[in-house]
């Protein structure tokens, strides 16, 4: 497993997955980039990693399933998946927007993807983790407070 914040790309069109990977590779240096065209392989990859965080770039419609089916499946290992997802669609219809709102997904990009829009969305997600890590590293009192937080029983 990568020591950074990985990007996981899932689009049922392998050419789109590869194109998105090439775009992300042009600016992303904080972790590895993993691409999938098969939702089951992507889920297995996420399950095998255990609990983690990542940036997700997901096509909204994945054959018979949707990006939201994938999000629901991996949420047990990636509790922040909804907030860390960018949905990609060919048509940002009212239905797609409503699904994003209902699923707590704040990033929606329409194909053809503009490089700068993808870059800004990924950096926005990555920056929250980078700022948090920096804050932990430079503020020992805050780090101690975070360490004391217990999960609800």
C-alpha positions in Angstrom: 0.0 0.0 0.0 1.1 3.5 -0.8 2.3 5.8 2.1 0.4 8.7 0.5 -3.1 9.7 -0.4 -4.0 7.6 -3.4 -6.4 8.4 -6.2 -8.8 5.6 -7.3 -10.4 6.0 -10.7 -13.4 3.9 -11.7 -15.0 4.2 -15.1 -16.6 1.3 -17.0 -14.9 2.5 -20.2 -11.2 1.5 -20.0 -10.2 4.2 -22.4 -11.8 6.9 -20.2 -10.1 5.4 -17.1 -6.8 5.5 -18.8 -7.4 9.1 -20.0 -8.3 10.2 -16.5 -5.2 8.5 -15.1 -3.0 10.4 -17.7 -4.7 13.7 -16.7 -4.2 13.1 -13.0 -0.6 11.9 -13.5 0.1 15.4 -14.9 -0.2 17.1 -11.5 -0.8 14.6 -8.7 2.3 13.6 -6.6 0.8 12.8 -3.1 0.2 9.1 -3.7 -0.4 6.4 -6.3 -3.1 6.4 -9.0 -5.1 3.2 -9.4 -7.6 2.7 -12.3 -10.4 0.3 -12.8 -13.0 -0.5 -15.5 -14.7 -3.2 -13.4 -16.6 -2.3 -10.3 -16.0 -5.7 -8.7 -12.2 -5.4 -9.1 -12.3 -1.9 -7.7 -14.3 -3.0 -4.6 -11.9 -5.9 -4.1 -8.9 -3.6 -4.2 -10.5 -1.3 -1.6 -11.5 -4.2 0.6 -8.0 -5.7 0.5 -6.5 -2.4 1.7 -8.6 -2.2 4.8 -9.5 1.1 6.4 -8.0 4.0 4.6 -8.6 7.3 2.9 -8.3 8.1 -0.8 -9.5 10.4 -3.5 -12.1 8.7 -5.7 -13.0 9.7 -9.3 -16.1 7.7 -10.3 -18.2 7.5 -13.4 -21.8 7.9 -12.2 -23.2 5.0 -14.3 -21.2 1.7 -14.1 -23.2 -0.7 -16.2 -26.1 -2.0 -14.0 -24.7 -0.3 -11.0 -23.9 3.3 -10.1 -21.0 5.1 -8.4 -23.3 5.4 -5.3 -23.5 1.6 -5.1 -19.7 1.5 -5.1 -19.6 4.3 -2.4 -22.1 2.3 -0.2 -20.0 -0.9 -0.6 -16.6 0.6 0.4 -17.9 3.0 3.1 -17.0 0.5 5.8 -13.3 0.8 4.9 -13.4 4.4 3.6 -15.7 6.3 6.0 -15.0 9.6 4.2 -15.7 8.2 0.7 -18.7 10.4 0.0 -16.8 13.6 0.8 -13.7 12.4 -1.1 -15.4 11.5 -4.3 -15.6 13.3 -7.7 -18.5 12.0 -9.8 -18.0 12.1 -13.6 -20.9 12.0 -16.0 -21.7 12.5 -19.6 -24.8 14.5 -18.7 -25.2 16.4 -15.4 -28.9 16.0 -15.5 -31.2 16.9 -12.6 -31.3 13.2 -11.7 -27.5 13.0 -11.4 -27.3 16.2 -9.4 -30.0 14.9 -7.0 -28.1 11.6 -6.6 -24.9 13.6 -5.7 -26.8 15.7 -3.2 -28.5 12.7 -1.6 -25.2 10.9 -1.5 -23.2 13.8 0.1 -21.0 14.1 -2.9 -19.9 17.7 -3.6 -17.9 17.3 -6.7 -19.5 16.7 -10.1 -17.7 17.0 -13.4 -19.3 16.7 -16.9 -17.5 14.9 -19.8 -15.5 16.0 -21.6 -13.5 16.7 -18.4 -11.6 19.9 -18.3 -8.1 19.4 -16.9 -8.2 22.4 -14.6 -11.6 21.3 -13.2 -10.3 17.8 -12.4 -7.1 19.3 -10.9 -9.0 21.7 -8.7 -11.4 19.1 -7.4 -8.7 16.6 -6.6 -6.5 19.2 -4.9 -9.4 20.4 -2.8 -9.9 16.9 -1.4 -6.2 16.3 -1.0 -5.6 19.6 0.7 -7.9 18.9 3.6 -5.8 15.9 4.5 -2.5 17.7 3.9 -3.6 20.7 6.1 -4.8 18.3 8.8 -1.5 16.3 8.7 0.5 19.6 8.8 -1.6 20.8 11.8 -1.0 17.5 13.7 2.8 17.7 13.0 3.2 21.3 14.1 0.8 21.5 17.0 1.6 18.8 19.7 -1.3 19.9 21.9 -3.8 19.5 19.0 -2.2 16.1 18.1 -2.6 15.0 21.7 -6.3 16.1 21.7 -6.9 14.1 18.5 -5.2 11.1 20.0 -7.6 11.2 23.0 -10.7 11.0 20.8 -12.4 7.6 21.3 -14.7 5.9 18.9 -18.3 5.6 20.2 -18.9 2.1 21.7 
